[in-house]
Amino acid sequence: MARPATAAVRLLTGEREPVRLATTVSILLHGLQIIDGVPCEVGDRVLVKDQADQRQNGIYTASEGEWFRAADARTARAMQKGTTVHTQVGSANAGRVFEFMADEPAVGSDAITIVPFVPPDVAEVVDEVEALRDETQVLKDATGASAGQAAASA
């Protein structure tokens, strides 16, 4: 999927400006710290997605003091279901895309769930593979039952 080139196009397509880092664990929203194996710097955009209190999840600007939500991630519309954000660096999250899952959350009041983004065409393939796996298991179960019954009657 090609990345839109401008902030206006990103806004229209439901894509936020990229973040430098994305969390892997719950963090304090205060001070400079190591996020996903990388020291964050003042002004870094950080996707905070693993908070114990999911109301704190979102995109923040790192600072030496208290962190604040990024200017483009302070409203329900900015973090509604289907909105995506790219991560630039990190040990586990470099190059990954994440998706917001809440329908128009009240920022600060509602839980905000953020999950890895799976493009629709990939999701369809995954669904097909899972369906085939289920069918295969049903056939194995039926074949195994038939073989077991034949052995028992012999």
Secondary structure per residue as TSV (DSSP state, phi and psi in degrees):
chain	resnum	aa	ss	phi	psi
A	1	M	-	360.0	124.7
A	2	A	-	-74.8	143.0
A	3	R	-	-83.6	133.5
A	4	P	-	-61.1	145.5
A	5	A	S	-85.7	-24.4
A	6	T	S	-121.3	159.9
A	7	A	H	-62.3	-37.5
A	8	A	H	-63.5	-42.7
A	9	V	H	-66.7	-40.3
A	10	R	H	-59.0	-44.0
A	11	L	H	-60.8	-44.7
A	12	L	H	-68.1	-31.3
A	13	T	H	-90.3	-1.5
A	14	G	T	81.3	24.0
A	15	E	B	-112.9	129.0
A	16	R	-	-82.1	161.8
A	17	E	-	-56.3	145.7
A	18	P	-	-59.3	153.6
A	19	V	B	-105.4	152.6
A	20	R	S	-75.3	-41.9
A	21	L	E	-133.4	157.3
A	22	A	E	-133.3	138.8
A	23	T	-	-69.0	160.1
A	24	T	S	-121.9	-11.8
A	25	V	S	-144.3	168.8
A	26	S	-	-66.3	137.7
A	27	I	-	-130.0	167.1
A	28	L	-	-81.4	137.1
A	29	L	S	-91.0	56.3
A	30	H	B	-158.5	133.0
A	31	G	S	78.3	161.6
A	32	L	-	-79.7	137.1
A	33	Q	-	-150.8	175.3
A	34	I	E	-92.1	123.9
A	35	I	E	-118.8	123.0
A	36	D	T	51.2	41.3
A	37	G	T	81.1	4.8
A	38	V	E	-125.3	129.9
A	39	P	E	-65.1	127.7
A	40	C	-	-83.2	156.4
A	41	E	-	-120.8	159.4
A	42	V	T	-55.7	129.9
A	43	G	T	91.8	-7.3
A	44	D	-	-62.3	140.1
A	45	R	E	-86.6	128.1
A	46	V	E	-126.7	127.3
A	47	L	E	-84.1	111.5
A	48	V	E	-97.8	109.2
A	49	K	-	-127.2	-0.8
A	50	D	-	-122.7	24.8
A	51	Q	-	-67.5	142.9
A	52	A	S	-59.9	-39.6
A	53	D	S	-97.0	98.9
A	54	Q	G	-63.4	-11.0
A	55	R	G	-67.1	-20.3
A	56	Q	G	-86.8	-9.4
A	57	N	-	-64.4	150.0
A	58	G	E	154.1	-164.0
A	59	I	E	-106.9	126.8
A	60	Y	E	-122.2	160.5
A	61	T	E	-105.0	121.4
A	62	A	-	-71.6	145.2
A	63	S	-	-150.6	171.0
A	64	E	S	-71.8	-22.6
A	65	G	S	-105.6	-138.6
A	66	E	B	-69.5	140.7
A	67	W	-	-86.3	147.5
A	68	F	E	-123.7	151.9
A	69	R	E	-61.9	141.2
A	70	A	-	-62.3	151.0
A	71	A	G	-56.9	-34.2
A	72	D	G	-91.2	14.1
A	73	A	G	-140.4	43.4
A	74	R	S	-112.5	-2.7
A	75	T	S	-121.9	161.7
A	76	A	T	-59.3	-41.7
A	77	R	G	-64.2	-34.3
A	78	A	G	-71.0	-20.3
A	79	M	G	-125.4	27.0
A	80	Q	-	-78.4	165.2
A	81	K	T	-51.4	133.5
A	82	G	T	95.6	-14.0
A	83	T	-	-72.4	135.8
A	84	T	E	-119.3	160.6
A	85	V	E	-148.3	136.2
A	86	H	E	-91.5	143.3
A	87	T	B	-106.5	133.3
A	88	Q	-	-87.6	-47.7
A	89	V	-	-133.7	168.4
A	90	G	-	138.8	156.7
A	91	S	T	-68.4	-42.1
A	92	A	T	-104.8	-30.0
A	93	N	T	-108.3	2.0
A	94	A	T	-57.0	129.3
A	95	G	T	78.1	-1.0
A	96	R	-	-84.0	155.8
A	97	V	E	-116.7	136.7
A	98	F	E	-120.8	154.9
A	99	E	E	-127.8	137.7
A	100	F	E	-80.4	141.3
A	101	M	-	-115.6	-2.7
A	102	A	S	-90.5	141.2
A	103	D	S	-82.7	105.6
A	104	E	S	43.4	67.1
A	105	P	-	-71.1	146.1
A	106	A	-	-78.8	108.0
A	107	V	T	-60.2	126.0
A	108	G	T	92.0	-17.5
A	109	S	T	-112.0	-36.8
A	110	D	S	-100.5	150.9
A	111	A	-	-66.2	137.4
A	112	I	-	-117.7	113.3
A	113	T	-	-97.8	133.4
A	114	I	E	-128.0	125.8
A	115	V	E	-128.0	161.5
A	116	P	E	-60.4	138.6
A	117	F	-	-80.6	132.1
A	118	V	-	-119.3	113.8
A	119	P	-	-55.9	147.2
A	120	P	H	-54.4	-39.8
A	121	D	H	-66.9	-35.0
A	122	V	H	-71.3	-40.2
A	123	A	H	-60.2	-38.4
A	124	E	H	-63.9	-42.5
A	125	V	H	-63.8	-43.5
A	126	V	H	-60.7	-43.4
A	127	D	H	-60.7	-42.1
A	128	E	H	-64.5	-42.5
A	129	V	H	-62.8	-43.7
A	130	E	H	-63.5	-38.9
A	131	A	H	-64.4	-42.1
A	132	L	H	-63.9	-40.3
A	133	R	H	-61.8	-42.4
A	134	D	H	-63.3	-43.8
A	135	E	H	-62.6	-41.7
A	136	T	H	-62.0	-42.2
A	137	Q	H	-64.2	-40.0
A	138	V	H	-62.0	-43.8
A	139	L	H	-64.1	-42.0
A	140	K	H	-61.9	-43.8
A	141	D	H	-61.9	-43.8
A	142	A	H	-66.5	-42.9
A	143	T	H	-66.1	-42.1
A	144	G	H	-63.4	-39.9
A	145	A	H	-66.6	-41.5
A	146	S	H	-64.7	-43.6
A	147	A	H	-64.9	-39.5
A	148	G	H	-67.0	-38.2
A	149	Q	H	-67.1	-41.5
A	150	A	H	-63.6	-41.6
A	151	A	H	-66.7	-37.5
A	152	A	H	-69.0	-35.0
A	153	S	H	-81.8	-12.2
A	154	A	-	-82.2	360.0
